[in-house]
């Protein structure tokens, strides 16, 4: 019996174009795919040696031993991501006193701390929380929300009528750095990539309309809006600008004590 590689990824809609080929396309049957709602779970599976490769939040590159990046395939954004945001009860980020952090992704939690410490010059009180916006804002005046739940939060920014105010993390990052951002990449502890993840990406991106149709009921936004999100907001290839953003992110994470050391990027 021939064994197939085991891979892991989160079940958020923005990862779907990277795994569609393994589930429904030309690479179907070439891998055993494990999916979970929390991106951090994929990192745990890779660190524990339970999968051959995983789509992992980039923060974990600095915490998993002997891991390598699979080049040029990612979940990232050049200007605006929409699905990783800070939500307040109407106040500006400069007035935030405490932040409820969605524990689903350490990458976004670290990015939030970098934005407050490096760009806003403020150190709020941090609270780890499950990703429920209503519950998060009971005990905090700001919440980090990631993935599909954040897409349901309206994009209005004034908050003057008592409504929630949403701040896109990639917009904040770009305003202060001029760079894009990489949230997750395929990683492996093997010396070579077990699968052609770039080919899988290309096939998945070609089926974004179909993918969006499958997620509209689950997420609760229209198909056209979801196609725009997956096809325009999210970048699945790593541009030079995004690569520079990743290196700066690790540099600032190290500066602010969020990672013990800044390991150089190593690829298979």
N, C-alpha and C positions, 0 to 999 in steps of 0.2 A: 504494500500500500504506500503510495506516494503522499508524504505530508505536505501541506501547504502552509505558507507563512501565516502567522496570526498577527493582526493589526488592530489598533484601537483608535477611536475618534469620538468626539462628542456628537450628540444628536441635534445640535442647533442647526437651523436652516443654512447658516453661512458655511458650514462644513460640507453640506450635501454635494456641491459640485466636485469636491475632492474625493468623495467615496462612491458617487453614483455609478461609475464604471465597474466597481467591484460588486455592487449589488444588482445592477440591471444591464450593464453594458458589456463591452467586449472582454473585460477582465473578470467577468462573473465566474466564480469558482476558483479563481487563482489565489484567493486569500480567504481566511476566516476572519470576519470583521466583528469586533466587539464594540458596541456603542453604549454611551451613558450620557445622561443629561449634563453632568459636570465635567468640564475640560480637565480639571485636576485629577479625575479618576484615570484618564489616559496616562498621565504622568506616573501615577502609582503603579499601573500595570507594567509600564516600561521599566521603571526603577526596580520592580520586583522580578524582572526577567520572565514575565508571563506572556509577553508579546514580543514579536520580532521588530516591530516598528510601531510608532504611535504619533498621531497628530497632537502635539503637546504645546501648551502655553510656553512661550519662549523663556519665561523666568526660570523654568525647570531645567533649561540647558545648563545653568550655573549650579544646580543642586544634584543632578543625577550623575553618578560617576561613569566615566568612560563612554560618554554619549557623543554622537556625531549628528550633524545636521544634514538633511537631504536637500541639495541646493535648489533654489529658484521655485519652490512650491510653498505657498503660505496661505494664511488667512490674515489679511492686513488691509490697510487703507492709505490712500495718498493724501486725501484732504478732509474727509468726513466719513465716519463709520456708522453712525446712527444707532448701533446696537451695543455700544459701550458708553455709558453716560453717567453723569452726576445729576441727581435730581434734588432740588431743594423745595422748601415750602413757599418759595417766592423770593427768598433773599439772594443776594449776590454771594459768590464764593468767598469774597474777602470778609464777609460777615459770618461765615460758618463757624460754629463752635464745636460741633461733633459730627462725625461721619460714620454711618453704618456701612460696612464693607461687605459686599457679596463675596462669600468665601469660595465661590465656584471656580475662580481663576486668580492665582497669585500674581500673574502678569498685570492684570488690570488694577489689582489692589496696590501693587508697587508703583504703577504709573500714577495712580491717584496721589500717593504720598509724595512722589517726585514733583507733581504739579503744585501741590500745596507748599512744599518746602522750598523748592528751587524757583518757582515762578511767582507764586503768590506771597511767599514769605510768611507763612502762617502754619502753625502746628495744632490742628484740632485734636480732639480726643477721638480715638479710633475704637469702633465697636464691631466685632465680627457678627454677621447676621445671615440668616437664610434669605434667599432672594424673593421676598414678598414686600413690595413697595409700601403698602399700607402699614404693615407691622414695623418695617424699618424706620418709617418716619414718625412712629409713636415716640420713640426714645431718642431720636436724632433729628437735626434740622437739615441734614443732607444724607443722601444714600447713593452708593455705587451700585448700579444695576447693569448686568451684562446679558448678552444673548437675546433670544427671541422676546422675553418679557419686556425688555427695554424698547422694543419696536412699537409696543402698544402705548407708550407714553407720548402724548402730543409734542410736537416740536416747538410750540410757542415758547418764547423766551422772556416775555415781560413779567409774568407772574403778578402783575399789579392788581388783578381781580381776585387774588387769593388762590389762583390755580397753581399747579406745580410748575416749576421752572427747570428746563432741561439743558444741560451743558454737554456737548459732544466731546469726548476725551481726545479724539484725533484732531478736532478743530483747535482745542486748547494747546495740544502738543505742537501742531504746525504753526500756530500764531507765535509761539515762543522759540521755535527751533528752525522753522522753514522746511522741516523734513516730514516724510511719511512715517508710518508706524507698522511694525509687524507684530501681530498678536500670537500667532501659533505657526509652527512648522512641523513637518514630519521629521522624526528623529529615530535613530537606531543605535544599538550598542554593537552592531556587527561592523565588519570592515568594509562591507559593500551594501548597497541598497537591495533589499530582498525583492523589490517590485519596481515597475516603471511608474512612479508616482506622477511624473510630468505628463505622460500619455493619459493617465487616468484624469488628471486635471483638465487637459484639453478636451477630452470627450465629455466630461461633466459640464464644463462651461458651454459647450455646444448645445446642451440640453437644459439650459436655465429656465426656459419657458415651462417645460414639463415639470421641472423640480418645483418651481414656484406654485404651480397648480396643485401640487401635492401637499403644500404647506399652508395654503391660505386659510383653510378651516381651522387648522391647529393653532395658528398664530393669531388669527383674527384681523388681518389686514388684507386689502384687495390684491388680486394677482398682479395688476400692473405696478402697484407700489412695491410689491415683493420682487418683481423682475428688475425694477430700477435699483432696489437695494442690493440684490445679488450681482447684477450686471454692471452697476456703476459705482456704488459706494465701496463694495468689497473688491480688493485686488488679490488675485490668486497667484501672481508672479511677483518676484522680489526685484523692484527697480533699484538702481544705484542709490537713489534718494532714500528709499526704504531701508536698504542695507546700512546706509550711514545713520539712519534713525535708530536702527537696532543696536549698533555699536555705541551710540550716544546714550541710549537707554541703559545699557549695561554699565557704562561709565558713571552715570548719575546714580544708578542703584547702588553701586559700590561706594560712591562718595557719601551717600546718605545712610550707609550701614544696612542696606536691605539685602545685600549679598556679601559674603565674606571676602570673595576675591572675584576679579573680573577675568574669567578664562577667555582666551582668544577663540574666535570662531573656527571650528574644524568641521570639514565636510567629508562625506564619503566620496 
